[in-house]
């Protein structure tokens, strides 16, 4: 068959040789099938893949939900605990009727501390949903001790009051300070009406007693019939493989204590320090004349507490009497007059046959030292 003799005009296709017509028909058939697959089947396969992934995701969520529900009673108990703590906290917030009196209390606390108010400006309510903030911009003038008493006094008020954005600056008046701050109190906002009955009601739970898996607290036996055995098997496997999520106990809320500021005996950190002597070390020496030598190289027995050292004997060598000291680790040390031992800068004054006389330098008042004489007697077990 000479292909050059064939008229390839489609209008003359009926006159084509039989093999050519069969090949053309097969090609047209394949094109139709391919177009139909592309137009219809490929979209359905993509949709099927999406649905299969959705089933997998649903099974994962199902297993996670089952892990949660196994601790349902514990979650409900913790919910009641949180609600109880929240109720106690809300009692510390002023009601709408108490806000005016609380603002007066804040002002009176400042005045009773000796402060002078230059600014007391409520900034309006800030709705945070469950809680409404009531900020007050204040500016007061007073001494350091008076500022401390004011802030301490706010902490003792029967309702929650916080203070932040504190800025303390020197004032033109002698020994006075200016404090700018934001004082905030709170009151309960919109109540979130929650249906505790739904949270504590277990009637909707499925009791899968026939699968050997029962949720604590459920009230009804399962009447669910899954007509797809494969799905039922996958759900059962998910339940059997699920382990309860470990739930951490809720720490009890500790009562908040208030620090009471007492300025008695405290130095104003904003006032310059007056020194009659150039350095604090000089002051200590001038007052007592006693001070340890911190530049001295420590001796070995100074790493032991004095009450852990025992005198076990003496030895005389070349006219010098040495003391024998036994440490807590069992080692024996030879000491002479002038050696140091113990953790309080103890120096050996004299070595006698029955004891060691030691002078320690111990802390007295803050930054002050004093001498303290002690002795280590010869141990009765020295001859053992």
DRENGUSE-778883 format. One line per 5 residues: number of its first residue (from 0); their letters; for each residue x, y, z of C-alpha. Coordinates in steps of 0.5 Angstrom, whole numbers. Each point is the difference from the previous one (the first is absolute). Layout:
BEGIN
NUM = A = X,Y,Z  ... $
end
This chain:
BEGIN
0 = XXXXX = 0,0,0  3,6,-2  -2,6,5  2,5,-5  -6,-2,-5 $
5 = XXXXX = -5,1,6  -4,6,0  0,3,7  -5,5,0  -5,-2,6 $
10 = XXXXX = -6,1,-5  3,-6,-4  1,-4,6  -5,-5,-2  4,-2,-6 $
15 = XXXXX = 6,-1,4  3,-8,1  -3,-4,5  6,0,5  1,7,-1 $
20 = XXXXX = -8,1,2  1,-5,6  6,4,3  -3,7,-1  -6,-3,4 $
25 = XXXXX = 4,-3,6  4,7,0  -7,4,1  -2,-5,5  6,1,4 $
30 = XXXXX = -1,7,0  -7,0,2  2,-5,6  6,5,2  -5,6,-1 $
35 = XXXXX = -5,-3,5  5,-3,5  3,7,0  -7,4,0  -3,-5,6 $
40 = XXXXX = 4,-5,3  6,4,2  -4,5,4  -4,-6,3  7,-3,2 $
45 = XXXXX = 2,6,3  -6,1,4  1,-7,2  7,1,3  -3,6,3 $
50 = XXXXX = -5,-4,4  4,-5,2  5,5,3  -6,3,3  -2,-7,3 $
55 = XXXXX = 7,-1,3  0,7,3  -7,-1,3  3,-7,3  6,4,3 $
60 = XXXXX = -5,5,3  -4,-6,3  6,-3,3  2,6,3  -7,2,3 $
65 = XXXXX = 0,-7,3  6,1,3  -3,6,3  -7,-3,2  4,-6,4 $
70 = XXXXX = 2,6,5  -7,3,0  -1,0,8  6,3,1  -1,5,-5 $
75 = XXXXX = -7,2,3  3,0,7  6,5,-2  -5,4,-3  -4,0,7 $
80 = XXXXX = 7,2,3  1,6,-5  -7,2,1  1,1,7  6,3,0 $
85 = XXXXX = -2,5,-5  -6,2,4  5,1,6  4,5,-4  -7,3,-3 $
90 = XXXXX = -1,2,8  6,4,0  -3,5,-6  -4,6,2  -7,0,-2 $
95 = XXXXX = -2,6,-4  -3,3,6  6,-1,4  5,3,-5  -2,7,2 $
100 = XXXXX = 2,-1,7  6,-4,-2  3,6,-4  -1,4,7  4,-5,3 $
105 = XXXXX = 6,0,-5  0,8,1  -1,-1,8  6,-5,0  5,5,-4 $
110 = XXXXX = -2,6,5  0,-4,6  7,-2,-2  2,8,0  0,0,-8 $
115 = XXXXX = -2,6,-4  -5,-1,-6  2,4,-6  -5,-5,-5  -5,-5,2 $
120 = XXXXX = -3,-1,-7  -5,-6,-2  1,-2,-7  -6,-4,-1  -2,-7,0 $
125 = XXXXX = 4,-5,-5  -5,-6,-1  4,-6,-1  -6,-5,0  0,-3,6 $
130 = XXXXX = 3,5,4  0,8,-1  6,4,2  0,6,4  6,4,-1 $
135 = XXXXX = 2,6,3  6,5,-1  3,3,6  6,5,1  2,0,8 $
140 = XXXXX = 5,4,3  4,-2,7  6,-3,3  2,-7,-2  -3,-3,7 $
145 = XXXXX = -7,3,-2  0,-3,-7  2,-7,3  -5,0,5  -5,2,-5 $
150 = XXXXX = 1,-6,-5  0,-4,6  -7,3,2  -3,-2,-6  2,-7,0 $
155 = XXXXX = -4,-1,7  -6,3,-3  -6,-5,0  -1,0,-8  6,-1,-5 $
160 = XXXXX = 4,6,-2  6,0,-4  5,5,-2  5,0,-6  3,5,-4 $
165 = XXXXX = 4,3,6  4,6,-1  4,4,5  3,6,-1  3,5,5 $
170 = XXXXX = -4,6,2  2,7,0  -2,0,8  6,-2,4  0,-7,2 $
175 = XXXXX = -7,-2,-4  -1,-4,-6  -5,0,-5  -3,-7,-2  -5,-1,-7 $
180 = XXXXX = -3,-7,0  -6,-3,-3  -5,-3,6  -5,-5,-3  -6,-4,4 $
185 = XXXXX = -4,-5,-3  -8,-2,0  -3,-6,-3  -2,1,-7  -5,-3,-5 $
190 = XXXXX = -2,-7,3  1,-6,-4  -6,-4,1  2,-7,-1  -5,-6,1 $
195 = XXXXX = 4,-4,5  -5,-5,-1  2,-2,-7  7,0,3  -1,-5,5 $
200 = XXXXX = -6,-4,-4  3,-7,-2  -7,-2,-3  3,1,-7  6,-4,1 $
205 = XXXXX = 0,-7,-4  1,-6,5  4,-5,-4  -1,-6,4  -1,-5,-5 $
210 = XXXXX = 7,2,-2  3,0,7  1,7,0  -4,4,5  0,7,1 $
215 = XXXXX = 0,2,7  -7,4,2  -3,-2,-7  -8,-1,1  -2,-4,-6 $
220 = XXXXX = 2,-6,-3  2,1,-8  -5,-2,-5  4,2,-5  0,-5,-6 $
225 = XXXXX = 6,2,-5  -2,-3,-7  7,0,-3  4,-6,4  7,3,-3 $
230 = XXXXX = -2,7,3  -2,-3,7  6,-4,0  4,6,-1  -4,4,6 $
235 = XXXXX = 1,-6,5  8,0,-2  0,7,1  -3,-1,7  4,-5,2 $
240 = XXXXX = 6,3,-2  -1,7,4  3,1,7  -3,5,4  4,7,0 $
245 = XXXXX = 4,1,6  -4,6,4  4,4,5  -3,2,6  -2,7,1 $
250 = XXXXX = 5,3,5  -5,3,6  0,8,0  5,2,6  -3,7,3 $
255 = XXXXX = 4,6,-2  3,3,6  2,8,0  6,3,2  0,5,5 $
260 = XXXXX = 5,5,-1  3,3,7  5,6,-2  3,0,7  7,-1,0 $
265 = XXXXX = 1,0,-8  4,5,-3  -3,4,-6  3,-3,-6  -1,7,-4 $
270 = XXXXX = 4,4,6  7,0,-1  4,-4,5  4,4,5  7,-3,2 $
275 = XXXXX = 4,3,6  6,-5,-3  2,-1,-7  -2,-8,0  -5,-4,3 $
280 = XXXXX = 6,-5,2  3,6,3  -6,2,4  0,-8,3  7,1,2 $
285 = XXXXX = -1,6,3  -6,-2,4  3,-7,3  7,0,-3  -1,-8,-1 $
290 = XXXXX = -1,-2,-7  2,-7,-4  6,0,-5  -4,-2,-6  7,0,-4 $
295 = XXXXX = 3,-5,4  1,-7,-3  -5,-5,3  3,-6,4  -2,-7,-1 $
300 = XXXXX = -4,-1,6  -4,7,-1  -4,-5,-5  -3,-3,6  -5,2,5 $
305 = XXXXX = 3,1,7  -5,-5,3  3,-6,-4  7,1,2  3,-4,6 $
310 = XXXXX = 6,1,4  3,-7,0  7,2,4  7,4,0  7,-2,-3 $
315 = XXXXX = 6,4,2  5,1,-5  6,4,0  -2,4,6  -7,2,-3 $
320 = XXXXX = -7,-3,2  -4,-2,-5  -7,-2,0  -3,-6,-4  -7,1,-3 $
325 = XXXXX = -5,-5,-3  -4,2,-5  -7,-3,-2  2,-4,-5  5,-3,4 $
330 = XXXXX = 7,3,-2  5,3,5  3,7,0  5,3,4  -1,7,2 $
335 = XXXXX = 4,5,4  -1,7,3  -2,5,-6  -4,-5,-4  -7,1,-2 $
340 = XXXXX = -6,-5,0  -7,0,0  -5,4,-5  0,7,5  8,2,-1 $
345 = XXXXX = 2,-4,6  7,1,2  4,-4,5  2,4,6  3,-6,4 $
350 = XXXXX = 1,-7,0  0,-3,7  0,-8,1  -7,0,2  -3,5,-5 $
355 = XXXXX = 1,5,-6  -2,7,1  -3,4,-6  -2,7,-1  -6,0,-6 $
360 = XXXXX = -2,6,-4  -8,0,0  -5,4,-3  -3,5,5  -5,6,-3 $
365 = XXXXX = -1,1,-7  7,1,-3  3,0,7  5,-6,3  2,-2,7 $
370 = XXXXX = 5,-5,3  -3,-6,3  5,-5,4  -1,-7,0  4,-7,2 $
375 = XXXXX = 0,-7,-3  1,-5,6  4,-6,-1  -4,-6,-2  -2,-5,5 $
380 = XXXX = 1,-5,-5  7,2,-2  3,-6,2  -5,-5,-3 $
end
